[in-house]
């Protein structure tokens, strides 16, 4: 009888961008850094031209590659949850006037 061949399984998940830390700093810190870097490095929607072309230039500085619109936002995301609430409140106030 031939033995059934088992494929080798990876022991853990693929670490992604936080793999550069190796086994240092703990699993949850590396996981948090990995999630944050995925969101930061993704393309985001531009408020002006409505395309997915916004990239992070520096801490809190975001630029659209298509229309060149540069604006201030959050450190890791272009629009923070508090900023979204403020924009909705201002829009409601302007609608009532």
Rosetta blueprint (number, residue, H / E / L):
1 X L
2 X L
3 X L
4 X L
5 X L
6 X L
7 X L
8 X L
9 X L
10 X L
11 X L
12 X L
13 X L
14 X L
15 X L
16 X H
17 X H
18 X H
19 X H
20 X H
21 X H
22 X L
23 X L
24 X L
25 X L
26 X L
27 X H
28 X H
29 X H
30 X H
31 X H
32 X H
33 X H
34 X H
35 X H
36 X H
37 X H
38 X H
39 X H
40 X H
41 X H
42 X L
43 X L
44 X E
45 X E
46 X L
47 X L
48 X L
49 X L
50 X L
51 X L
52 X E
53 X E
54 X E
55 X E
56 X E
57 X E
58 X E
59 X L
60 X L
61 X E
62 X E
63 X E
64 X E
65 X L
66 X L
67 X L
68 X L
69 X L
70 X E
71 X E
72 X E
73 X L
74 X L
75 X L
76 X L
77 X L
78 X L
79 X L
80 X L
81 X H
82 X H
83 X H
84 X H
85 X H
86 X H
87 X H
88 X H
89 X H
90 X H
91 X H
92 X H
93 X H
94 X H
95 X H
96 X H
97 X L
